[in-house]
Amino acid sequence: MAYALEQTQDLRDLVPDLTIQDLADSRERVGSYCGLCFGVMQYATGQWATAWLVNRSSLDDFFFTFYPNVYELGVDGAFEKAFGLTMEEFYVEFEEFLELPADQQMAILPNP
């Protein structure tokens, strides 16, 4: 996770206006900003988005509330039901999290 965080921050330094919301809104824009940076956005930043959501709620909410409700409620509805915030709220709050110092970000991870 430390390496994924480093990759996420490196991408943010390289393309400061690029956010995880861009993956949902415009893949073309992501490509125009940084070529093949999809991998970093999807995997490295996605890992941290998942960790942040699980820390905010629970692993059970992630697997047993979000995924089972996607078909019936759609992604946005299932997301709000599982995590208690809209996608727009998530984008804002997750960006605020990414502005924190790395030690505070790493602190949300469970200790092995």
BAKE-953282 format. One record per residue (C-alpha): residue in three letters; x, y, z. Coordinates in steps of 0.05 Angstrom, whole numbers, plus 5000, padded with zeros to 4 digits. Example, Ala and Ser with C-alpha at 12.3 -4.5 7.8 and 13.67 -1.06 7.14 Angstrom:
2
Ala524649105156
Ser527349795143
This chain:
112
Met500050005000
Ala505950475012
Tyr508150384940
Ala501050504915
Leu500751144956
Glu507351374927
Gln504851244857
Thr498451614872
Gln502152214898
Asp507152204840
Leu501252224791
Arg498052794830
Asp504653184826
Leu505253044752
Val498053224735
Pro495253644793
Asp488253734764
Leu487152994753
Thr482552654803
Ile479351974811
Gln472852294788
Asp475952374719
Leu475851614711
Ala468251624718
Asp467052254679
Ser471952254621
Arg477051714604
Glu478952134543
Arg480852714588
Val485152244631
Gly488552004568
Ser489852704543
Tyr492852904610
Cys497652334620
Gly497151814565
Leu497051124596
Cys496451334669
Phe489950944674
Gly493650394711
Val495850854766
Met489051174772
Gln485350514771
Tyr489950084812
Ala494150514858
Thr489151064870
Gly483450554869
Gln486850154924
Trp486950774968
Ala479750954951
Thr477650254972
Ala481750295036
Trp478850975052
Leu471650725041
Val472850095083
Asn475950505138
Arg469950985136
Ser464950415139
Ser466949685141
Leu469349115098
Asp462448805106
Asp459149435078
Phe463849395019
Phe462548665002
Phe455548525030
Thr451949185020
Phe455249534961
Tyr456248964911
Pro449648604923
Asn445649244912
Val449049484848
Tyr444149094803
Glu437849354837
Leu440050064856
Gly445450204805
Val452550384825
Asp450751074853
Gly444950814894
Ala448750214921
Phe454650664938
Glu450251144978
Lys446750565014
Ala453350225032
Phe457650825049
Gly452751365069
Leu455051885020
Thr453752064947
Met459051974894
Glu460052734893
Glu461152734968
Phe466052164961
Tyr470052524908
Val470653144952
Glu472352765016
Phe477252294983
Glu480952874951
Glu481453195020
Phe484252535046
Leu489452534990
Glu491853215014
Leu493652945083
Pro500852765101
Ala502752045082
Asp503351825155
Gln496152025167
Gln493951665104
Met497751035123
Ala494551055192
Ile487750845164
Leu490450165147
Pro489349595196
Asn495449345232
Pro497348625213
